[in-house]
């Protein structure tokens, strides 16, 4: 089992920045990919960014150039640096670890961007 604990959400104004953190514990030795999804109000969950253990990252088109995902393997923590936030980024951000067929999820952290 893997446990994921997110932190760093909050309320900001458009144009500001936030950094989310997700700390993993438990049986993490086999986990290659960690990342973030978000659940926008009234919509399905969508992928935001992911990073592999060697640092290879990919992003949703909607956040490219504004968000940066990084990973500290020594701390078993993944970060999401979010810059130039927009009201449409308002969502519950969910951290995950593992492949699609065996994925672990955090509880989510709310990010609200006011205009």
ChimeraX attribute file (.defattr): number of C-alpha atoms within 10 A of each C-alpha:
attribute: neighborCount
match mode: 1-to-1
recipient: residues
	/A:1	7
	/A:2	17
	/A:3	17
	/A:4	21
	/A:5	18
	/A:6	22
	/A:7	17
	/A:8	14
	/A:9	18
	/A:10	14
	/A:11	13
	/A:12	18
	/A:13	14
	/A:14	17
	/A:15	14
	/A:16	14
	/A:17	16
	/A:18	18
	/A:19	16
	/A:20	21
	/A:21	22
	/A:22	26
	/A:23	18
	/A:24	24
	/A:25	14
	/A:26	9
	/A:27	10
	/A:28	14
	/A:29	9
	/A:30	8
	/A:31	16
	/A:32	14
	/A:33	20
	/A:34	28
	/A:35	26
	/A:36	25
	/A:37	20
	/A:38	23
	/A:39	19
	/A:40	16
	/A:41	11
	/A:42	7
	/A:43	9
	/A:44	8
	/A:45	15
	/A:46	14
	/A:47	15
	/A:48	23
	/A:49	23
	/A:50	25
	/A:51	22
	/A:52	17
	/A:53	16
	/A:54	10
	/A:55	15
	/A:56	12
	/A:57	17
	/A:58	16
	/A:59	19
	/A:60	13
	/A:61	9
	/A:62	11
	/A:63	16
	/A:64	12
	/A:65	11
	/A:66	13
	/A:67	20
	/A:68	19
	/A:69	24
	/A:70	21
	/A:71	25
	/A:72	12
	/A:73	12
	/A:74	6
	/A:75	10
	/A:76	17
	/A:77	18
	/A:78	24
	/A:79	23
	/A:80	23
	/A:81	14
	/A:82	20
	/A:83	17
	/A:84	15
	/A:85	23
	/A:86	18
	/A:87	15
	/A:88	14
	/A:89	20
	/A:90	20
	/A:91	22
	/A:92	19
	/A:93	27
	/A:94	25
	/A:95	31
	/A:96	27
	/A:97	26
	/A:98	18
	/A:99	12
	/A:100	9
	/A:101	6
	/A:102	8
	/A:103	13
	/A:104	17
	/A:105	20
	/A:106	19
	/A:107	14
	/A:108	22
	/A:109	21
	/A:110	17
	/A:111	22
	/A:112	20
	/A:113	20
	/A:114	16
	/A:115	11
